Amino acid sequence: MSKALKHDKRRVGPASLIPGYRYIVKDAEYLGGIAAFADRRLSVAQLLEEMANGIPLEELAEMYSLPVDAVYEAIRYAGKLAVEEAVG
């Protein structure tokens, strides 16, 4: 059974997907504009916080009905932000 995320155009449409990502959206009308998973009311930050507190990746995917790829995508997104924040 696939856990592909559906995009509800009434809330967040495909145009809100962050370029280069399949599951993460940013939209001022959705969770205050913070990076979140489409149609999940779950921020990337919340998922990563729970992972940092020791919840295994696969368990998080199951808890939030996300594909495991979406959890990996959140890690990749966080890594991108860390590079952008680097002091140069």
TIZALO-70834 format. One line per 8 residues: number of its first residue (from 1); their letters; for each residue y, x, z of C-alpha. Coordinates in nm, 3 decimals, decimal comma. Example, Ala and Ser with C-alpha at 12.3 -4.5 7.8 and 13.67 -1.06 7.14 Angstrom:
2
1> AS> -0,450 1,230 0,780  -0,106 1,367 0,714
//
This chain:
88
1> MSKALKHD> 0,000 0,000 0,000  0,334 0,145 -0,105  0,623 0,155 0,139  0,889 0,200 -0,128  1,223 0,078 -0,004  1,380 -0,219 -0,175  1,752 -0,226 -0,241  1,915 -0,550 -0,136
9> KRRVGPAS> 2,228 -0,570 -0,352  2,390 -0,807 -0,104  2,403 -0,527 0,153  2,354 -0,188 -0,009  2,288 -0,144 -0,376  2,156 0,150 -0,571  2,516 0,265 -0,632  2,532 0,350 -0,261
17> LIPGYRYI> 2,239 0,588 -0,277  2,353 0,942 -0,209  2,315 1,134 -0,538  1,994 1,334 -0,536  1,828 1,112 -0,274  1,592 0,818 -0,317  1,606 0,663 0,030  1,937 0,760 0,192
25> VKDAEYLG> 2,254 0,558 0,143  2,615 0,577 0,255  2,829 0,268 0,232  3,132 0,168 0,439  2,984 -0,180 0,479  2,648 -0,054 0,607  2,620 0,105 0,954  2,982 0,209 0,943
33> GIAAFADR> 2,936 0,442 0,649  2,700 0,690 0,815  2,394 0,817 0,628  2,114 0,565 0,673  1,793 0,447 0,514  1,838 0,167 0,264  1,755 -0,173 0,412  1,639 -0,033 0,746
41> RLSVAQLL> 1,945 -0,036 0,981  1,830 0,310 1,081  2,058 0,610 1,057  1,934 0,948 0,947  2,077 1,088 1,272  1,874 0,848 1,486  1,552 0,934 1,305  1,618 1,308 1,338
49> EEMANGIP> 1,704 1,269 1,708  1,371 1,099 1,769  1,194 1,375 1,577  1,374 1,637 1,787  1,249 1,454 2,098  0,891 1,516 1,986  0,787 1,208 1,791  0,565 1,328 1,505
57> LEELAEMY> 0,689 1,278 1,151  0,402 1,053 1,051  0,449 0,837 1,360  0,819 0,794 1,281  0,735 0,688 0,928  0,492 0,430 1,064  0,734 0,308 1,336  1,009 0,237 1,085
65> SLPVDAVY> 0,792 0,136 0,788  0,922 0,430 0,588  0,736 0,639 0,335  0,668 0,986 0,474  0,877 1,115 0,181  1,180 0,935 0,329  1,142 1,128 0,655  1,117 1,456 0,465
73> EAIRYAGK> 1,426 1,352 0,270  1,616 1,309 0,598  1,524 1,665 0,694  1,641 1,789 0,354  1,968 1,596 0,395  2,027 1,751 0,737  1,962 2,097 0,593  2,217 2,032 0,318
81> LAVEEAVG> 2,476 1,931 0,575  2,404 2,241 0,784  2,472 2,462 0,482  2,793 2,273 0,403  2,908 2,324 0,764  2,843 2,699 0,753  3,137 2,915 0,851  3,224 3,138 0,563
//
